[in-house]
């Protein structure tokens, strides 16, 4: 991370050029000055950046097309697809109605912004209809929306769904200046301020997400100055989840929203420790669970200590919430790293979370994913059920409604106002911004063009009132990866070194700008290799500028449900996927660019303009598991005798099936011999969220109640006789079996069994072993049974469950060892 501690750290590079030009590289932005847009009201901390009014920025190019696809796709038509956003009888339009939880609030806050950004009259009219109706539900005490929420938490209010509604109201006011919004929010926050302090710790979701509401309180305070709002913000911070103490929850969306809360409260507390806590939370999460490209982290739905591989997924909800957090933190801190992180998600993960026409999405997107079917992937994936196929339906309720804010919020943050009366090009995309700048607040227009992130050159054409010259600072964000960036102003180079660029966040250009002036930024993209830590097996990813590249095995799309207008799809690989990169042959990787203009939708394998050819070798031991989920990588370099091949990589955002975190492949004898995954035991029954792999995965439990690892259970069979079968290899001499029982007492339904015994197959018949020792049922240890050696290929463990209880196994060994390789 670049330095963010020293204010006004400036490297002066050129001055006194034509028209009093001054160009410098700066590590931080000023927080005081005569900005022309709403700044924090005292005593809140003065922040360096301000969001422009919605509608000031008109996206163009590929980003505009993403927004148009969203409007024509699922996000713009959920009223046709989802029962949760039906206007008549909805709990948000009729307090006695149904469907009054998070779905409508999630959708509306993105749907409204989509219309405002596109200036789409149809969408704006539909969103206003919802806004008008919600405002009319407000009761005299300030409560609004569904009556059921007021008592849904054991007679107390569930306040989480109100938070995204408030976000929708804020956007509507920023776009329309509707005065009803300020009165509406004021009345609600007065009601909220009268509630007892423990209100802010009620419930699972609201207690963890008060940062969402904290931002709304400060938003309103900056417009009204009502002192009670700061009192309310203090209550929220002090009585809700303590994100300032560290990572307190591993649910991916909770973290994506909640980790920023300490920095949000820093604006009021002025305590550096609060600001630092947000940075520490992010760093800790990504160091353990974010060790692959794409910008997300390995959560599926919840982080689990033994599940950090690049095959693990990140919710589409998490993608857009993380992006929103990064956008908000940019405004609070002025730290360019947050914008870098937002781009990483936007370019590499968000496009692949949806179908190319944006008519369907899937719940989880992974850096490495090779089959997107509708079948259960648990426990490799945290949740059971359909997690990976593409669907517009209620199978992904939260993501179905919440995804709509991703691209509109991104477009709203392309340019930001600076406190010294200037403008910052924050997130790069073709667009046009019109804003007030300079000492007098003169309105200027800047038109940004180029094909970034698919091209390194970005142009800015400045338009000022006819015949005028307007002095204002214009800032360009310097991405952390840009080590050879260069800038020209009206064709004249700005002389800064690569070393200067790598140490600073922004290029600052101040001069008397005239109509037609042009700034060109050459970001100097190059191919780089990133090696992930040992916890990820030493895997490697290939980057070109902000784009991570992936190998796609080819995609075979198969419709499996939905309707003609809103189909559901599975995606299967058309070829092999199990490649590792031969880095000894990868010194001169080159980017190949297609001829012709950028496609309107560049995030597909057919239309993406860039590719990289790399040397690679297959790793035969890298396979899919019993649920067709990619097995986790083992350590690199992986030993292989497979022939050297040249494979083609494309930007990972364009690959719905992809390997973007690669093992290193090697022919050297001292490389790591990967183990074939173990043969899965046959079992009489297995709970859908468990797996027989747990029995033979060579992961030793910390205890019988170890919830951080895989487990196998016969749940919900109780008091029955069950069995598992272990293949030990042809004619193997076996003399002992050890079992580590699962026990989730006192609250769960699994206990060690009443009894168990070992049988072996002989001539097609099951026979009991001879002279067995006592078959133990102790917890927190292996229970070993010895017997007279037998020669067999298969063993059967026959287990009698306790009456009223089920049972499970965390690990089993034969002859004191696991049956096959590490299958982790």
N, C-alpha and C positions, 0 to 999 in steps of 0.2 A: 504494500500500500504506500502511495506517495504521502509525503508529510502533509498533515492537516492542522498542525499545532501553531505554527508561526504565521501571524497575520501580516499581509502586505509584504511577503518575501518575494522580491522582484529582481529579475535579471534584466537590466536595460540593454537592449540590443541595437536599436537604431532610433535616431531622433533627427528632428530638423530636416526631414525630407520635404517634398512638396506639400504645401498646405498644412504646415505644422504637424506633420505626422509623427506619432510616437508608437513604437511597437515594442512589446516586452513579453517575456514569459513570466507567469505568476503561478505560485503554488497554492494560493488561496484568493478568495474574492473579498472585496470590501463589504462591510455590513452596515455602514452608515452613508448617507448621502441623500440626494433629492430625487429619489425614484418616483415614478409616476403611477405606480400601482400599489394596491393595499399592502402595507407592511405591518408587522406586528406592533400592536399597541402596548405601550409601557404598562406594567413592568415586564412584559414578555421580552425575551432575548431578541434583539435585532438580528434578523437572518439575512444572508447575502443575496437571496434570490426570491423572486415573486412570480407566481403563476399568472400568465396573461388571461384576460377574459376569454371564455370559451367562444370560439368563432373567429378569434384573431388569427388562427393558423389554419391554412387550407392545405391539407396534404395532397401530394401529387404522386405520380409514378406508381411503383408497385404497392406502396402503402395505401394509396387511395383505392387501388383495386382490392386490397384485402378488406377494407372497410365496405366497399360496394358488394363484395362477395358475402360479407357478414350480413348486410342489409337484405340481400336476396336469399340468404341461407337461413340456417337454423335460428341465429340470434334475432334476425329481423322478423321471424315468423313463428315464434314460440306460441303465440296465441292460437295458432292452428295446430300445434303439436302437443303442447303441455296442458294438462288439466289444471295445473296450479296457477295459470295466468289467464283464467277465464274471468272476464270483467263482472258479469252478472253473478251475484251470490258469493263473491270472493270476500274473505274476511277483511281485506284491506279497503274494500269499497263499502262493505256492509258489516259493521262490527259483529253482527250475529251470524255472519256467513261462515263458509268453510275454507280450507286451504289457506290458513293464516299464519304460516311460519316463514321460513327464510327464502322460499323459492321466488315469489314475486319481488321482494326487496332486492335479491341478488340480480334478477333479470333487469328490473327497472333502472337501477343505477347505471348499468352499462348501455341499455337500450336507449335511454334518454340521451346520453353523451354521444352515442352513435349518430343520432339524428342531428344533434347540435353541430358536430364536427362536419358532417356531410351537408348540413343545411338542407335537410330532406324534410319538406313540408308534411308529407304523410306520416313519417315517424314522429315528427315533433307534435303533430296533432294528437296522435295516439298516446304518446307519453304524457302530454298535458292533460288528457282525459283522466289518466290514472292519478296524476298529481292533484288535479282539482278534487277528485273523489276522496283521496286520502285526507286532504286538508279538511273536508267537510265531516270526517269522522271524529275530529278532535272534540273531546268533551270539555265541559267548563273547568274541570280541574287540570287540564293539560294533556291527559292521556289521549292517545289516538290509536286507531287500528282495531284489530280483533279483540273483542271482550275476553275471549278465552285465554289470551296471553297474560291477562292481569292476575290470574290465579293458577296458572298451569304448573308452577313449581311448588307443589304442596301448599296451595293457597297463596303463594307469593308470585310476583310478576317475573316472567321470562322476558328480559329486555334485549336479548341479542338481535332478534329480527328488526327492532326499531333502528339499529345502528346503520345498516345499509340503506334504509329508507331515508335517514337523515342525509346520507351521502347523495342520494338522488335529489333531495330538496336543495342541497348546496349547489349542485351542478345546474339545476333549473334556474336558481337565482343568479348564478354567475352568467348564464346565457341570457336571461330575460329581465333581470332586475325586478322580479315580481316581489312587491313589498310584503305580500302575505307570508312568504317563507320566513322572514325574520320574526314576525309575530307568532307564527306556528311553532318555530323552534324555541322561542323565548318561553312560551306557555308550557311546552313540554319540559324544558330544563328547569323551570320553576317547580313543576310537580316533582321531577326527579330529585331536586335538591332537598325536598321535604321528606324524602324517604330515609329510613334508618340506615346507618353505615353498612350494616351487613347485607343490604340490598345488592351491593357491588361484588359480593362473594357468592351470590346465589347461582346455582346451576353450573353445569360443566362448561357449556359454550360461552355464555356471557362473562363468566368470571375470568376467562382467559383472553377475552377480546375487547376489553374496555379501551384499549388504545384507539380502536376505531371511533369510539364516541369522544374520547379525549380530543382528537383532532377537530371534531365538529364543535365542541365547546369553545376551543380557541378560535375557530373560524368565526363563530357568532360573536365572541368577545371583541374581536378586531373590528366588527361592524357596529356593535352597540355600546361597548364599553361598560356593560353591566357588571358590577363588581362581584355579584353572587356567582357568576360563572367561574371565576378563579377558585372560589370556595368549593364549588361543585367539582372542578377538575382535581383539586387536592383530595377530595373524598374518593373519587374514582381511583386515583393512583394508590392511595394508602390502604384501600380496602379490597382491592382486586388482586389478581394473581401477581406475584412478585417477580416479574421478569427482570427487575434490577438485580436480583440475586443470582441469576444464571438461567440456564435452560430448564424450565419447569414442566414442559410438556413436549412430547415428541410427535404428536399428531401434526401432519405436514402443514395443513392450513392454519392450525392454531399457531404454529411457530412462524409461518410466513407472515401472519398478521401481527402476532404478539411480540416478536423479538424487538420491534422498533419502539415499543411503548416507552422505555426509559429515555430514549432520545427525544421523543415527543414531550415528555414531562420536563426534560432539561430546559426546554423553552420557557417554562414557568419557574423551575427550581433554581436555575443558573448553576446547578451543581455539576462540575465536570464528570463526576463519577456516574451520573445518570447517562450522560452522552456516551461515556466509555463502555457502559454495560451493553448497549446495543451492538457496538463493534465487537465486544468480547463474545456475545451470544452468537453472532453471525460466524465469527472465526472458529469457534468451538464446534458448531454444527457442521460447517463445511469441512473442517479438518478430519472429522470422523466419518461423516456420511456423504460428503459432496466430492468424492475423489474420482470424478469422471467429467467429461465435457457436457455442456448443455446448460449449466448454471443452476440446476436443481440439486436435490439431495435424496438419498436412498430412504424413502419413507413408506412407499406403497401407500398405506394410510398412516401408519405409525412407525417410527424408527424402532429397530430391534437390534441389539448388540451384535448378533451374529450375521446380520444381513446388510452388508455395505457394498456389495458388488454392483457393477454397472448394469446388471440385468434388473435391479430393483427399480421401481417406478416412482414417479412424482405426479400427484394429482393435477389435472388441468386446472382445478380450483387453486392449487398451490402455485402453479405457474403464474397466473394472473395476479394473485394476491402478493406474491414475492415481487413481481414487477411494480405493483402499486406501492409497496413499501419502499422499494429502491427510489421510485420517483419522489415520494414524500421526503425521504431522507436526503435526497439531493437538494431540495428546497431548504431543509433545516440546516444542513451542514455545509453546503457548497462543495462537498467532496466529490470529485469527478469519478472516483471508483464506483460509486453507486450507479452512475449512468453506464459505466462499462458493464456492470453486472446485469443491468436491465437489458442491454443489447444482447448479451450472451443468451439470455432466456428467449428474447424476442426473435432472434435469428435462428437459433439452433434447436429450440424445444417447442415453442408455441406452434409453429406451422405444422409440425408432425403430429400434434395433438388432435388435429382436425383433418377431415378429408379435404382434398384440394378445392372442392367447391364450397367448403364450410357449411355443409348440410348435415354433418354428423361429427361426433367426437368420441374419444374413448377416455375412460376414467384415468388411466395411467399411461405415461410416456416414459420410456427408458432410454438410456444412452446406447444400450445393447438390447435389441429385441428382434427376434427372427420368426415369430409366428403370432399373428393377432387374431386368435379365434375366440369364440364365445364360451369356451369351456373353462372350468375351474382351474386356477393356478395355485391355490393354497396347498401347502403353507409356504411355498417359495415366494408367493405374493401374500401379503398380510391378510387380505380379505378373500373369502370364497366367492364364487359366482363369476359373472361376466365382467372382467376388468379391462380387457385389451381390445375387443372388437369395436368397430365404429358404429355408433347408434345415435339417433336424434331423440330417443325415447326416454322415458322416466327411469331407465336402468341406471343412469348416471345423474340423478336429480340435482345434486348440488352443482356439479360441473356444467350440466346442461344449461342451467340458468346463470351461473356466475361467469362463464367464459366471455360474456358479451362485453365486459369492461376492458379486456386486454388491449385490443388495437385502438379503441377510442382514447383511452387514457394515455397510451403511448403517443398518439398524434398530438394530444394537448400539451405534451411536455417536450416537443421538438425544440421549441425556443422558450426561453425564460427571460424575464426582466431582471436586471441587476440593480442593486441599491444605488449605484452611482449614475443612474439615468441611462444605462446602456442596454444591450441585448446580448444574450448568450445562445449560441448554437449548441444545444445540449445533447439531443439525440439526433443522429444524422439520418435524413431522408429527404428526398425531393419534396419541396413544400414552398408555400408563400406565407410570410408573416407580415402583418401590418400592426404597428405599435407606436407608442409615444416615446420619444427619446430626447436627450440633450437637456440643457438648462431650461428651455422654454416649452418642453413637451411637444416638440414638432412630430407630426405623424409621418413616418417613413415606411417603406415596404422593402423587404428583402426577399428575393426569390432564390431558393436553393435548388440546384440541379445536380444530376449525376446519378449513378446506378449503385451507390453504396448500399449494402455492404459487398456488392459484387464487383465493385471498382474502387480504386484508391483515390480517385480525383473527385473533389466536391467543389462546386462553384457557387458563389454568392454574388448576385447582382443587386446593387443598392439603388433604390429609387427615392428621391427626395423631391419636395415641391419645386416646381419649375423655377430655374434661375437662382435657387438658394444653395447655400452650403450649410450643412448641419454638423456641428461637432458633437460626437458621442462615442463612448467606448463600445467596441464590438469584440466579443470574446468567442474563441473557438475552443471547444474541449479537446484536449490532447489525450487520446486513449492510452492506457498503460502499455499496450502492446506496440504502439507506434514509436519505433526507435529511430526512424530515418525520415520523419515528417518534414515537409518544407511548405512554406507559404509564400505566395506572391500577392502584391497589391498593385492592381493595374499593370501587371506584367513584370513588376520589379520584385526581385526576390528579397525576402526577409531573412537576414543572415543569422540563423541560430544553428547550433551544433546538435547532433544527435544526443550527446550527453546532456545538454541543456534540456532538450525535449523530454528525456526520460526522468528528469528530476522535478518536472513541473506539470501542473494540471491543465493550464490554459494559455493560449496565445491571446494577448490583449492588444488591440489596435485602436488607437484614438487619433482622429484627425478630423479636419473639416471635410466631411463626405459630401460629394456632389452627385447629381443624377448620372447614372451609368457607371459609377465606380464598380470594380469587380475584385473580389477576393477569391483566390484559388488555394485550396488546401490539398496538398499531395501527402497522403498518409503513409506512403512507403510500405505497402503490404509485402510481406515475404512469408515463405513457408517455414514454420517452426514446429519442433517436436516438444511435446510436454510429457514428462514421465510422472506418473502418479506414485504416491508413497507405497511402502512395502505392504501396508494394510490392503492395498488393491492389487497386490501381486506384482508390482513394478510394471504395470501396463503403460501403454504409450498412446498418445493421441496426436493427430496431425492438424495444425491450424494454418489458415491463411488469413491474416488480419484477425477480425472478430469471428470468422467462420471456422467452426470445427468440421472436419471432413470424416466421412463414413464410407464403409463398403456396404453396398446394397446387393443382396443376393438375387435381386429381381423380385417383382411383386406380382402375384396372381390374386386378383380381387374376385371375391365370390359373394354375391348377394345371398343373405340367409333369412331376411325378415324385413319388417317395416312395410312401407307402401311404395307405390310407384313414385310418388312425389318425395317421400322421405324414407329411402331404403336404409337397411342395415348391412354392413359388410364385414366379412372376415378377409384377412390378407395372409397368403401363404408364400413361402420362399420358392422362387423358380430355380434356384441353384444352391450350391454349397455356401455355407457361411463361416466355417470354422478356420479362418485364416489368422495367422500371426504375421507380424511385419519382420522382415529380415533387415535389421537396421544396418548390418554391415554392407548392404547393397543400396542403402537409402540416403546417400550423401547429397545427391543432386536432384532432388525432387523438383519438378517443374509444374506450374499451373498451365493447363490448356484451356483456352477461352474459345467458345463458339463464336462464329462470325454472326453479325447482325445485331439488331437492337435487343434489349432485355425484354423477355416475355412479360406480359401483364401479370401472370401468376408464375413466378420463377421457382416456387417451392415444390417442384415435382421432379422426378428423375428424368423425365423427358424434356423439360423446359429449362432446367437449371443451366446457367451459362458457363460454369466452371467445373473442372475436374482435375484430378492429380493422379498420375500413374505411379504406383509404388511396388517394390518387390516384396513378395510374400510367400509363405509356405503354409500348407494345411497342417493342422494339429489334430490328428485322428481321434485323440482322446477327448476333444472338446465336443460334447454332444448335448442333446436336449434330454430333459428328464421325462418321467412318466406322464406329466401333464403338458408336454411339448413346450416347456419353459426352458430357456437356455441355462445350462449348468454354469455356476459361477466359475470364474477363472481361477486357475492355480498359479503358482509363482512363475515369474519370468526370470531368465529366458527358458522357454519350453523346448525340450529336445524333440527333434523331428527329423526323419529322413525323407520327408516329402519333397518332391522337386520344386525348384524355384519357379515361381510364376509372377507375371505382372498383372496386378489387379487395379481397377479404376475406382477412385474415391470421388464422391460428390459431397457438397455441403450437407451436413446431417439434417438440417431443417427440411430438406427436400426428399429425404429417405424415410418412409414410414417403417420399413424394415431396415435395420442398420446395425453394423458393428462400428462404433466410434471410439471405443476404448479397447485397444488391441493388445493381446499378449505379444511378447517378443519371441520370435521363432529362431532357433539355432540348430545347426548340425553338429556343434561341438559336443564331445563326449561328456564334458563336465556340466552341461546344461541340465535343467531339472526334468526328470522323467515324470511326466504327468501320469496320474493313475486313472484308469478307466473307472467311471462311476460304479458303485456296487450294484449287484443284482438286487432288485427289490424283493423283499420277502413276500410270499403269498400270505394272505391273512383272511380270517373268516369274516371280518368286518373292520372298517376304518371310518372314523368320524371325518366328515367332509373337510374340516379345517385342519386335520392332522395328516401325517404321511408315514407309510411303512419305511421310508428312507431313514427316519430317525433311528430305527433299530440298528442300522448298520453304517451310520455316517461318520463314525470314528470321532464323535464329539462327546467328551466325557462330561457329564452333568456336574454342576456345583452342588446340587442337592436333588432330592426327589421332587422338589417343588420348583425346579429351575424353569422359569418361564421365558428365558432369553434364548432358548434353543428350540430346535424342532422336537416334536413329540409324536408318538403314536398312541392312540387310545381306541378302545372298543366302544366308546360312548356312542349312543346312549343305551347300549345293551347292559343289563344289570342282572346279576345272579345267574348268568348263563355259563355254559362251557364254550370257550372260544379257543382259537389256535392261530399260530403263525408257522410258516415253513421257511427254513433257511437252506439255500443251496450252498453246499460246501465244496463242490467239485467232485469229479468222478473218482469213486473208490478211495475216498479220503479216510484216514484213520482218525477217529474222533474219540476223545476221552473226557471232555468237560464242556459245559456250557455255563455262561455267567449272564445274569439279567439284572439290570438296574431299573427298578420299578418306579413308575410315576405315582405321585400322591399329592393331590391338591386340597387336602384337609386344612382347616376345618370347614371351609365354606363350599368347596367343590364336591363333585360327585364321584371322584376316582380314588381308590385305595389299593394297596397291594392285594393280590388275589387271596382266596381262601387256600388254594393249593395249586401245584403245577407239576408236570412230569415231562420227560423227554422220550420221544419215540424216534425210531430210525426206519428208513425204507429199505427193505430187503426183498428182492425178487417181486417187487410190486406190492408188497404187503407192509403195513405199519406194525412194527414190533417194539415193545418197551425195551429200553436199555437194561443191561444186567448190572446188579449190585450198585444201584445209585445211592449216593449220599443224600442227606436231608436236603429237600428243595426249600430254600429259605425265602422269606417274604419281608426281610428287613428293609427299612428305608435308608436313603442317603448312602448307599453302598452297593457294590455288586454282590449278588447272591449266586454263589458258585455251586454247581452240582457236578460231582465226578462219578464216573462209572467205568465198567470194563470196556476197553477200547473196542469200537466197532468200525467196520469199513462200509461207507455209504456215500451217496451223493447228496442226500437230502435229510435234514432233521425236522421233526415237528415238535413244537412246544405246545402241549395241551394244558389249558389254563381254566380253572374253576373260579369264577368271580364270586365275591362276597354277596350275600343276599342284600339287595337294595343299593348296591354300588357297582360301578364299572371299574375298569383297570386300564393301565397303559404301561408302555415300555419306553424309556428314554435311550437305552443303548443295550446291545447284546454282543457277547463275544463267544467265539468257539475256539477251544484250545488256547484260551487266554489272549486271543487277538481278534480284531475286526475281520469280517469276512472278505471285504474288498477295499478299494481305495477310498480316499477321503471324500467323497461325494458332496463336499460343501459348496 
